[in-house]
Every structure is written in C-alpha cells, then in structure tokens.
Amino acid sequence: MTIVLVSTASDRDFTPSAFRGRLPRRALRPASPWFPSPRCSVTNVTASTDASDAIVVTAIFHPADGSRDAVLAALEPAIAAVHGEPGCLLYAIHDAPDGSIVMIEKWESVALLDAHGKGEAVAALNVALTGLVAAPTEVARLVPLPMGEGSKGAL
C-alpha cells in the first residue's frame, strides 16, 4: 500500500517564534510518516493491495419491510458454511441503526475471497434472499489505511 502525504506548510512555520511563545502541544510531537507536521493535509492517497494481502469486505443487506427475521434466517446457514471455507478470517453480521444488516468479512487473500464469491454458500444465500431484500446488497472491498498501533489500527 502507498500513502502519499503532502505538507501544506514549510518547516519554518512551526518554529517557536512563529507561535510567539505559544507552541501548540501537537507541534512538539516528532515528525513521522503519519504526522509529518501539525498542518499536514492528505492531498493524494493511492492504495493498492497485493493479491496475497488480507482483504476486508463489507456487505450491507436491506431487509424488505417485515422480513428482517427471514433475512437473518437466510444468513445463518450461509455464515456457518462460510466459516469453514479456506481463507475466512472473519464473517460476522451486525445491526445498523437504519435497519440494515452489515456483514464484515476478512479474508486471507483476494484469491480466496474470489473463490468464496463463486462458492456454493454465496449461491445458496442469493437464492434464499430472493424477495426478502428491498434493495441489492451493497458489497465493498476495503483497502486498509493503517494508523496507530499495528494490532489496533487495521482489521
């Protein structure tokens, strides 16, 4: 993954004299790749993942009126089956405030995710959801932008 950060100010803007003795605490923080200066802005972010990198996916299901329980019932056997698929690190559903059901997935690689998408569990789920959702399922493959502590800054 490549992150490009471009500072909007020169280093001389962060000297103590520039603040007339009122140096902000964050200006004392040492420069790092993530925080090159307190007035840094992200002007260009390009991200790419290698096909062998782990990948996170969200899938948002929009149950039709009165069919939430039926959608959950359709998801239950699919989840059990997918948990046994090669490469599945996480496959969990959550309620969202708008009434949708959000699935968060993590796969060992794009190749294993692609195999999952062509597998029997997904095919059976698509059939089981027929007539139960108000809109097509929204699926997004996410690219991590890790920050902070390694184990807490990315899924």
Summary of the structure (lengths in Angstrom):
residues: 155
radius of gyration: 21.9
end to end distance: 14.7
largest distance: 67.5
contacts: 386
relative contact order: 0.19
helix: 29%
strand: 30%
